């Protein structure tokens, strides 16, 4: 027996992971038992804590024996040897998988609620469980994390069988175990207390981690001077902001757009500053010709970007553009200017066709987010991606229309934008001369 309980195991495991302290890592616990262990690791490393949702596929006659595992994103791992030796039919395997998929979806709602997962793109991710037996669940977890864009995966457990790394088939870039005994029957034999972890404990641990890490955000009303009229804006800066995202709104909208403000709030929670401002004055907004004047709108966006580059609180921050509808055209037009230093662009339901003549000149990595039900705009964005010469990607939010009003659609937009900006800002902050 090595551990008093999962908290003790987490503290012992954390001591083996000290080299990651001070680095931008994410810690993921496998619910349910892995979360208390991961919580101790995350606290020690001062890292964000989230969950990696996977479900064991137990042999029908011996549910404790894993014949495979499934995870978010359609990940599926099956141990064909165990399936064959246990004489599990294809129909029985399918029935077990269908049942576990339903549990997986329910667990996601229970643990995360309306919150989006912590972005993994480009990050080192430490995947933690309370122990490893067959390795099927850990294998599925590594594949889920890799599919999420992780740059490096560290699989860490308090206890695993001797020679356990061979079971992972190289899915993890690094493995850490406190103990690797040869006499291994089950994970629980190495704990004094190994009761089932309740859902409430998982939720509480996640909530405590999030509350401790949510940044304090300072909001300031600003007026942006330039060659044209002063533009009123709302500047939001979290403590230690990693970058600044300037919003270019669509026609008939402005800095009070509820959709843009919802995305901005998500970016703020992720530690990014935001600037929402009016591209046009009230009188100008009544003129439809000005509403669709892409060069004019791009000029106003460039005006705000230049102001941010000179403002003491934002001058050192890498900048990005988030454009909605016609505002996306303005963002792309501005990003194509030779003097523009924007680090990333995100378009939501954008009209890149209004900046088509400038697309080939855009240098900043560009993410085009489109609703799956917004077919005309989806076609326009796919054509735009073919014209872009920079890093680019089209992301389709299934079932969403042009305004992303469907349940969960805007939250998906916010999660995609957060991952895109944080990943690109981190590259700039890592040493690119601006």
LINLIN-V112609 format. One line per field, one symbol per residue. ss: DSSP state (@ for helix, = for strand, . for the rest). phi: phi as a letter, one per 20 degrees, with the letter a starting at -180 (. if undefined). burial: + if it has 16 or more other C-alpha atoms within 10 Angstrom, else -. Layout:
ss: ???
phi: ???
burial: ???
//
This chain:
ss: ..=..@@@@@@@@@@..@@@....=====...@@@@@@@@@@@@@..====..======..==========@@@====.@@@@@@....@@@@@@@@@@@@@@@@@@@@@@@...........======..=...@@@@@@@@@@@@....=========...@@@@@.....======.......@@@@=.......@@@@@@@@@@@@@@@...========......========.....=====.........@@@@@@@@@@@@...=====....@@@@..@@@@..@@@@@@@@@@@@@@@@@........======.@@@@@@@@@@........=====...@@@@@@@@@@...=======...@@@@@@@@@@@@@....======...........@@@@@@@@@@@@@@@@@@@@@.....
phi: .dcfaffffffffgfedgfefneeddddeefeffffffffffffelcfdbddeccfdefgebgfeedrbcbfmmfbccefffgffelefffffffffffffffgfffgffeemefefffdgmdedeeccercdfnffffffffffffenfebddeccfbbfgmffffelmfefbcccfccfeecdbfffdcfdbffffgfffffffffffffdfffdedcecceerfdffdfbddccfgmgercdeedeefmcafegffffffffffffendfccdbefcfgffffefffgdeggffffffffffffffdfgecfeefdcddddlffffffffffefgefdfeaccddlfdfffcgfdffefdfgcdddcffeeffffffffffffefdefbbdddegmeefelefgnffffgffffffffffffffffepffd
burial: --+-++++++++++--+--+----++++++++++++++++++++++++++++++++++++----++++++++--++++----+----+----+--++--++--+--++--+------+++++++++++++++++++++++++++++-+++-++++++++++--++--+--++--++++++------++-++--+-------++-+++-+---+-+-+-----++-----+++++++++--+++++++++++-+++---+++-++++++++++++++++++----+-----++-++++++++++++++++----++++++++++++++++++++++++---++++++++++++++++-+++++++++++++++++--++-+++-++-+++--++++++--+++++----++++++++++++++++++-+------
//
